[in-house]
């Protein structure tokens, strides 16, 4: 087991994201149960200074919500032609549940694959 020097935000879609997926993917849209049972994990640099968990989570969401949101949307809309108009932080928290994890461990036996994604 290896410790990974990252914190993470775990992103789970909520009903508004599901409604948007249905409008974009139409017949190919998964059920709400399917998308709500899958989360994405975004690894971020460990903070340089100690902070309360709730403040750290809020700060990380403020910094990264747009990048994360576009990443989540691009799964269904590669060119982001149909992205929502009002992509602000408040709307992001209506579309996604966000969980913070301060410790990350790698239990895999295979080497970590790192590939850039734009």
C-alpha positions in Angstrom: 0.0 0.0 0.0 1.2 3.5 -0.9 0.2 6.9 0.4 -0.6 9.4 -2.3 0.1 13.0 -1.5 -3.2 14.3 -2.7 -6.6 15.2 -1.3 -9.7 14.6 -3.3 -13.1 15.9 -4.2 -15.6 13.1 -4.9 -18.3 14.3 -7.2 -21.7 12.5 -7.5 -24.4 13.8 -9.9 -27.8 14.9 -8.5 -31.2 15.3 -10.2 -30.4 18.5 -12.2 -27.3 16.8 -13.8 -29.5 13.8 -14.6 -32.1 16.0 -16.3 -29.3 17.6 -18.4 -27.9 14.2 -19.4 -31.4 13.1 -20.4 -31.7 16.2 -22.6 -28.3 15.6 -24.3 -28.1 11.8 -24.5 -31.8 11.2 -25.0 -32.3 7.4 -25.6 -28.8 6.6 -24.5 -29.2 8.3 -21.1 -28.7 5.9 -18.1 -31.2 5.9 -15.3 -30.9 8.2 -12.4 -30.0 5.3 -10.2 -27.1 4.4 -12.5 -25.6 7.8 -12.5 -26.1 8.5 -8.8 -24.3 5.2 -8.0 -21.2 6.4 -9.8 -18.9 9.2 -8.7 -15.8 10.8 -10.1 -12.8 11.5 -7.9 -10.6 14.6 -8.6 -7.2 14.6 -6.9 -5.8 17.9 -5.8 -2.6 19.1 -4.2 -2.5 18.8 -0.5 -3.0 22.2 1.2 0.0 24.1 2.3 -1.6 25.3 5.5 -3.9 23.6 7.9 -7.6 24.5 7.7 -10.9 23.4 9.0 -12.3 20.6 6.7 -15.5 22.6 5.9 -13.5 25.7 4.9 -11.0 23.6 2.9 -13.8 21.9 1.0 -15.5 25.2 0.3 -12.2 26.7 -0.9 -11.4 23.8 -3.2 -14.9 23.8 -4.7 -14.5 27.6 -5.4 -11.2 27.0 -7.1 -12.1 24.0 -9.2 -15.9 23.8 -9.7 -15.8 25.1 -13.3 -13.0 22.7 -14.4 -14.7 19.8 -12.7 -18.1 20.7 -14.1 -16.8 20.9 -17.6 -15.1 17.6 -17.2 -18.4 16.0 -16.0 -20.4 17.6 -18.9 -17.8 16.5 -21.5 -18.6 12.9 -20.8 -22.0 13.5 -22.5 -21.2 16.6 -24.6 -17.7 16.3 -25.9 -17.5 19.8 -27.4 -19.6 21.4 -24.6 -22.1 22.8 -27.2 -25.0 22.2 -24.8 -23.5 23.3 -21.5 -25.8 25.1 -19.1 -25.8 28.9 -19.3 -25.6 29.6 -15.6 -22.5 27.7 -14.6 -21.8 29.3 -11.2 -20.7 27.8 -7.9 -24.2 27.8 -6.4 -25.6 26.0 -9.4 -22.7 23.5 -9.3 -23.6 22.5 -5.7 -27.2 22.0 -6.9 -26.1 19.7 -9.6 -23.5 17.7 -7.6 -22.9 16.2 -4.2 -19.3 16.9 -3.2 -17.4 14.9 -0.6 -13.9 15.7 0.6 -11.3 13.1 1.3 -8.1 14.2 3.0 -6.2 10.9 2.8 -5.6 8.9 -0.4 -4.1 5.4 -0.4 -3.2 3.3 -3.4 -3.8 -0.4 -2.8 -3.3 -1.5 -6.4 -0.4 -3.8 -7.4 0.0 -2.3 -10.9 1.9 1.0 -11.4 -0.2 4.2 -11.5 -1.0 5.3 -15.0 -1.0 9.0 -15.5 -2.4 10.3 -18.8 -3.2 14.0 -19.6 -6.8 14.8 -20.3 -7.9 18.1 -21.6 
